[in-house]
Amino acid sequence: MRARLVVFPIRGRIWCFSRSADPSVSVSEASSQATTFKELRENVSISGKSFSANAELLVDFVANKMNKAWIGLEKAPEGSFKNKVHGLGLRLLSRVKPSEIFLRSITKDITRVEVIYPSSLDARLVRRRLRHVAMRGTIIHKKYLYGSVSMLPLTSSLAVLPMPNVPFFWNLFRAYSHWRALQGSERLFRLVSESSINKKEIEQKDSRSENHNSPEPYWVLKPSVELESLARRDEDEDGLSQTAIKRICKIYDLDTNDVIKYRKLG
C-alpha cells in the first residue's frame, strides 16, 4: 500500500510531517478487527500465526474496546461525571506530540510512500529530515513504551477506588500509542534505508531484463509548486498562519488540529 506524506516548514526550523487521510483504509482496518472475545479467540487460534502476530491482534482488540469506551464518554450528557472525564481526556490528548501521531500513522502494511514537499526545498534535505524523525522515534518511543508499561501494575491497583481508573487507562493508552509510534518509526526508517538503491544499478538491471519494467521505488519525492505557494502565503514571524494551515490541510486531507500542534512547538 502507498501512503502520501506531506512535509513543509511551519515555523522557523520546525517542519510539519503529516500523512494524508485515506478513509477506505480505515474502513477496511476496522472491518478486519475482532469485536468480541469469541472472534479474538478464533483469530488467535488460527495455526501458522507467530507470537508477534497474535500479540498484535490482542493489542488491537484492547485498543478497539478503549475506543468504544471513549465514544461512550463523548456522548455523555453535559455536566455529568463521564462528560468531565471526557474533558480531562481531551486535555491529556492535546499534550500528545504531533510527531508521535505522524509515526503512528505509518502502519505495517505501507510498502511505499509518496512525499510531497515545497518545490523550494532541497530533496536531500527532505530525505534527511524524514530519516532523522524515524531514527529519533525508534529511540524515544521505545524508552517511553517501557516507562508506560512499567506504570501499569501501579495504576491498576487504583481499581479499588469507587471511580473510573483514569490513570490506568491513560497509561494503557500511552503504552499502545508509543508501541504504534515505535512500529511506525521502524517501518519508515526501513523504507527510507531500502530506497537508497543506486538508480544506475536499477536501470542496468532493467536494461538486461526481458520485460524492461522499471521496479517501483520504495518512496517517491514530489516537489510541489502549489504547496510552495501555500506555504509562503500568510507567513509571518510566528510562521504560517492558521488560515494558511487550514487551507493546506483541506487540499491535502490532513488533520488540522494535529498540524497546528507543530506551530506551537518550540
C-alpha positions in Angstrom: 0.0 0.0 0.0 1.2 3.5 -0.8 0.9 6.4 1.7 1.1 10.1 0.9 3.2 12.1 3.2 3.1 15.9 3.2 6.2 17.8 4.5 6.6 21.6 4.8 8.2 24.2 7.2 5.6 25.6 9.5 7.6 27.9 11.8 11.3 28.6 11.6 13.3 25.4 11.6 10.2 23.4 12.7 8.7 21.3 10.0 5.4 19.6 9.7 5.2 15.9 8.9 1.8 14.5 8.3 0.0 11.7 6.3 -3.0 12.4 4.1 -6.2 10.7 5.3 -7.3 7.6 3.5 -10.9 6.7 4.6 -11.0 3.5 2.6 -8.0 2.1 4.6 -9.5 2.9 8.0 -12.8 1.3 7.0 -11.1 -1.9 5.9 -8.9 -2.0 9.0 -12.0 -1.6 11.2 -13.8 -4.4 9.4 -10.9 -6.8 9.9 -10.6 -6.3 13.7 -12.2 -8.7 16.2 -15.1 -7.1 18.1 -15.9 -9.9 20.6 -13.8 -12.3 22.7 -15.1 -15.2 20.6 -13.8 -13.6 17.4 -10.5 -12.8 19.1 -10.1 -16.4 20.3 -10.8 -17.7 16.8 -8.3 -15.4 15.2 -5.6 -16.2 17.7 -6.2 -20.0 17.4 -5.5 -19.9 13.6 -2.5 -22.1 13.0 0.6 -20.6 11.4 0.4 -17.3 13.1 3.5 -16.1 15.0 3.5 -14.9 18.6 4.0 -11.3 17.5 1.0 -11.5 15.1 -1.2 -12.9 17.9 0.1 -10.2 20.3 -0.8 -7.5 17.8 -4.4 -9.0 17.5 -4.7 -8.7 21.2 -3.4 -5.2 21.3 -5.8 -4.1 18.5 -8.7 -5.8 20.3 -8.0 -3.8 23.5 -7.5 -0.6 21.6 -10.9 -1.1 19.9 -12.6 -1.6 23.3 -10.9 1.6 24.6 -12.0 3.5 21.5 -15.7 2.4 22.1 -15.5 3.4 25.7 -14.1 6.8 24.7 -17.0 7.3 22.3 -19.4 6.5 25.1 -17.8 9.2 27.3 -18.1 11.6 24.4 -21.8 11.1 24.2 -22.4 11.5 27.9 -24.7 14.3 29.0 -23.2 17.8 29.5 -22.1 18.3 33.1 -22.2 14.6 34.0 -19.2 12.8 35.6 -18.5 10.9 32.4 -18.6 14.2 30.5 -16.0 15.6 32.9 -13.8 12.6 32.4 -14.0 13.1 28.7 -13.0 16.7 29.1 -10.0 15.6 31.1 -9.1 13.1 28.4 -9.2 15.8 25.7 -6.8 17.9 27.8 -4.4 15.0 28.1 -4.6 14.1 24.4 -3.8 17.7 23.5 -0.4 17.1 25.0 0.5 14.2 22.7 3.2 15.4 20.3 2.3 15.7 16.6 5.4 13.7 15.6 4.0 10.7 17.6 0.7 11.0 15.8 2.5 11.1 12.5 4.6 8.0 13.2 1.5 6.1 14.5 0.0 6.7 11.0 2.8 4.7 9.3 1.3 1.3 9.5 2.9 -2.1 8.8 1.0 -2.6 5.5 2.7 0.5 3.9 5.2 -0.6 1.3 5.8 2.7 -0.5 5.5 6.4 0.4 4.9 9.4 -1.7 6.5 12.5 -0.2 5.1 15.9 -1.2 7.1 19.0 -0.2 7.5 22.7 -1.3 9.5 22.9 -4.5 12.0 25.4 -2.9 13.3 22.7 -0.5 16.2 20.5 -1.4 15.2 16.9 -1.9 18.2 15.5 0.0 17.3 17.8 3.0 13.7 16.5 3.0 15.0 12.9 3.0 17.5 13.6 5.8 14.8 15.2 7.9 12.5 12.2 7.4 15.3 9.8 8.3 16.0 11.8 11.4 12.3 11.8 12.5 12.2 8.0 12.0 15.5 7.3 13.8 14.7 9.6 16.7 11.3 8.0 17.0 12.8 4.5 17.4 14.8 5.7 20.4 12.2 7.9 22.1 9.2 5.7 21.8 11.0 2.6 22.9 12.1 4.4 26.0 8.6 5.8 26.8 6.9 2.4 25.9 8.9 0.7 28.7 8.1 3.6 31.0 4.3 3.4 30.4 4.3 -0.4 30.7 6.1 -0.3 34.0 3.4 2.1 35.4 0.5 -0.3 34.5 0.8 -2.5 37.6 0.9 0.5 39.9 -2.0 2.3 38.3 -4.1 -0.9 38.1 -4.1 -1.0 42.0 -6.2 2.1 41.9 -9.1 0.0 40.6 -10.3 -0.5 44.2 -11.4 3.2 44.3 -15.1 3.8 43.5 -14.5 5.8 40.3 -13.1 5.2 36.8 -9.4 4.3 36.9 -8.3 7.1 34.7 -4.5 6.8 35.4 -4.6 3.1 34.4 -6.4 3.7 31.1 -4.2 6.7 30.4 -1.1 4.6 30.8 -2.6 1.8 28.8 -3.3 4.2 26.0 0.2 5.7 26.2 1.8 2.3 26.0 -0.3 1.5 23.0 0.4 4.8 21.4 4.2 4.5 21.9 4.2 1.0 20.6 2.4 2.0 17.4 4.8 5.0 17.0 7.7 2.7 17.5 6.5 0.4 14.8 5.9 3.4 12.5 9.4 4.7 13.2 11.0 1.4 12.3 8.8 1.0 9.2 9.5 4.5 7.9 13.3 4.1 8.6 13.3 0.8 6.8 11.6 2.2 3.8 14.0 5.2 3.7 17.0 3.0 4.0 15.9 0.5 1.4 15.1 3.3 -1.0 18.7 4.3 -1.2 19.5 1.9 -4.0 21.7 3.2 -6.8 19.4 4.3 -9.6 22.1 3.4 -12.2 22.2 -0.2 -10.9 18.4 -0.4 -11.2 18.5 0.9 -14.8 21.3 -1.5 -15.7 19.2 -4.4 -14.3 16.2 -3.3 -16.2 18.1 -3.0 -19.5 19.1 -6.6 -19.2 15.6 -7.8 -18.3 13.2 -9.1 -20.9 10.2 -7.1 -19.9 12.1 -3.9 -19.3 9.7 -2.9 -16.5 11.2 -0.4 -14.1 10.7 -1.5 -10.4 8.7 0.9 -8.4 10.8 2.7 -5.8 10.0 2.4 -2.1 9.3 6.1 -2.0 8.9 9.0 -4.4 9.9 12.6 -3.7 7.5 15.0 -5.4 8.3 18.8 -5.2 5.1 20.8 -5.4 4.8 24.3 -6.7 1.3 24.5 -5.2 2.4 23.6 -1.7 5.3 26.1 -2.1 2.8 28.8 -2.8 0.5 27.8 0.0 3.4 27.6 2.5 4.6 31.1 1.6 1.2 32.7 1.8 0.2 34.4 5.1 3.7 33.8 6.6 4.8 36.0 9.4 7.4 35.9 12.3 5.4 33.2 14.0 5.4 31.0 11.0 2.4 30.0 8.9 -0.9 31.5 10.0 -3.8 29.2 11.0 -5.6 30.3 7.8 -2.8 29.0 5.6 -2.5 25.8 7.6 -6.3 25.1 7.3 -6.0 25.7 3.5 -3.2 23.2 3.2 -5.0 20.7 5.4 -8.1 21.0 3.2 -6.2 20.5 0.0 -4.0 17.6 1.1 -6.5 15.9 3.5 -4.6 16.5 6.7 -5.8 16.7 10.3 -5.9 20.4 11.1 -5.6 20.0 14.8 -2.5 17.8 14.5 -0.8 20.2 12.1 -1.5 23.2 14.2 0.3 21.4 17.1 3.6 21.8 15.1 3.1 25.5 15.1 3.0 25.5 18.9 6.2 23.6 19.3 9.4 25.4 20.2 
